[in-house]
Amino acid sequence: MQMFSRKPPFDLAEFLAKPATPAEIRKASDARRRHAEYMARLAAARETPAKTS
């Protein structure tokens, strides 16, 4: 027995045609900022030598 999704297929052209809402823009901006901060923390941790006991 096969189970078929009832979700309509994703239409990329339709998705790209509609403008982003201010909330979506803010969410993407926050995600880019958090990623940049995360990468900076990784780089700083990589440059700091590990303490040995």
Secondary structure, 3 states (H helix, E strand, C coil): CCCCCCCCCCCHHHHHHCCCCHHHHHHHHHHHHHHHHHHHHHHHHHHCCCCCC
